[in-house]
Amino acid sequence: MKKCFIYIIFLTFGSSLAQDKEPKRIFIQEGEIIKFEEYHDNGILSQTGYFLDGKNHGIWMSYNSQGIKLSKGVYDKGKKTDRWFFWNEGILIEVDYKNNIIQTATKWDKAELLASKDD
């Protein structure tokens, strides 16, 4: 059975005008990889992904402070690869990467109903 270790890092710093907080970050050792989670000040998940040998690896996702998905993509040992998606106010940007280099980018901004279930 694999052992899981949980590392929680809370970093805070203050300023003379206001006290700002660093985001809450959680690292969970899962075999050779480390699962990463970061949270907004309001407790909503900001981003999640994995590290392998200190580099971003596997699926990474990010969210705004209301929990709405902003991006989803794949890293391979620190390099962006495969298809990435970026959402912004009803617009979807689809970007294909190979070895961290953009191959194609497509903007989808016309919403249309593809299917519906009639009651």
C-alpha positions as CSV (number, residue, x, y, z in Angstrom):
1,M,0.0,0.0,0.0
2,K,1.3,3.5,-0.9
3,K,2.1,5.9,1.8
4,C,0.7,9.4,1.4
5,F,2.3,12.4,3.1
6,I,0.5,15.7,3.3
7,Y,2.5,18.9,3.3
8,I,0.6,22.1,4.0
9,I,2.3,25.4,3.6
10,F,0.8,28.6,4.9
11,L,2.8,31.7,4.0
12,T,1.7,35.1,5.2
13,F,3.3,38.5,5.1
14,G,2.1,41.9,6.2
15,S,2.4,45.3,4.8
16,S,2.2,48.7,6.6
17,L,-1.2,49.5,4.9
18,A,-3.0,46.2,4.9
19,Q,-2.2,42.6,5.8
20,D,-2.0,40.5,2.6
21,K,-2.1,36.7,2.6
22,E,-0.2,34.3,0.4
23,P,-2.6,31.7,-1.0
24,K,-3.0,28.4,0.9
25,R,-1.0,25.7,-0.8
26,I,-1.3,21.9,-0.3
27,F,1.3,19.4,-1.5
28,I,0.4,15.6,-1.2
29,Q,3.1,13.0,-2.0
30,E,1.6,10.2,-4.1
31,G,4.4,7.8,-5.0
32,E,6.8,9.6,-7.3
33,I,4.4,12.5,-8.0
34,I,3.2,15.4,-5.8
35,K,-0.4,16.6,-6.1
36,F,-0.7,20.3,-5.7
37,E,-3.6,22.5,-4.7
38,E,-3.8,26.2,-4.3
39,Y,-6.7,28.2,-2.9
40,H,-8.0,31.7,-3.2
41,D,-8.4,33.8,0.0
42,N,-12.1,32.9,0.1
43,G,-11.3,29.1,0.2
44,I,-12.2,28.4,-3.4
45,L,-9.8,26.2,-5.3
46,S,-7.5,28.3,-7.5
47,Q,-5.5,25.7,-9.2
48,T,-4.6,22.0,-9.1
49,G,-2.1,19.8,-10.8
50,Y,0.9,17.5,-10.2
51,F,4.7,17.8,-10.0
52,L,7.2,15.1,-11.1
53,D,10.9,15.7,-10.3
54,G,10.1,19.4,-9.4
55,K,8.3,20.1,-12.8
56,N,4.7,20.5,-13.7
57,H,3.4,17.2,-14.9
58,G,0.0,15.8,-15.9
59,I,-3.3,17.7,-16.0
60,W,-3.4,21.2,-14.5
61,M,-6.6,23.2,-14.0
62,S,-7.2,26.8,-12.8
63,Y,-10.3,28.6,-11.5
64,N,-11.3,32.1,-10.6
65,S,-12.4,33.2,-7.1
66,Q,-16.0,32.2,-7.8
67,G,-14.9,28.6,-8.8
68,I,-15.4,29.1,-12.5
69,K,-12.9,27.1,-14.6
70,L,-10.4,29.4,-16.4
71,S,-8.0,26.8,-17.9
72,K,-7.2,23.1,-18.4
73,G,-4.1,21.7,-19.9
74,V,-1.4,19.0,-19.8
75,Y,2.2,19.3,-18.9
76,D,4.8,16.6,-19.7
77,K,7.8,17.1,-17.4
78,G,7.4,20.9,-17.3
79,K,6.5,21.4,-21.0
80,K,3.0,22.2,-22.2
81,T,1.7,19.5,-24.5
82,D,-1.5,18.3,-26.1
83,R,-4.7,20.5,-26.2
84,W,-5.2,23.3,-23.7
85,F,-8.4,25.2,-23.1
86,F,-8.8,28.8,-21.8
87,W,-12.2,30.2,-20.9
88,N,-12.9,33.9,-20.6
89,E,-16.4,35.5,-20.5
90,G,-18.1,33.1,-22.9
91,I,-15.1,32.8,-25.2
92,L,-13.1,29.5,-25.4
93,I,-9.6,29.5,-26.7
94,E,-8.3,26.1,-27.7
95,V,-4.5,25.8,-28.1
96,D,-2.6,22.8,-29.3
97,Y,1.0,22.5,-27.9
98,K,3.9,20.2,-28.8
99,N,7.0,20.4,-26.6
100,N,5.9,23.7,-25.2
101,I,5.4,25.3,-28.6
102,I,2.0,26.4,-29.9
103,Q,1.0,24.4,-33.0
104,T,-2.5,25.9,-33.5
105,A,-4.9,28.2,-31.7
106,T,-8.6,28.5,-32.2
107,K,-11.1,31.0,-30.8
108,W,-14.6,29.8,-30.2
109,D,-17.0,32.6,-29.4
110,K,-20.3,31.7,-31.0
111,A,-22.7,29.9,-28.7
112,E,-25.2,27.6,-30.4
113,L,-27.4,24.8,-29.1
114,L,-26.1,21.4,-30.3
115,A,-28.6,19.2,-28.6
116,S,-31.6,19.4,-26.2
117,K,-34.0,17.0,-24.6
118,D,-37.7,17.8,-25.0
119,D,-39.9,16.9,-22.0
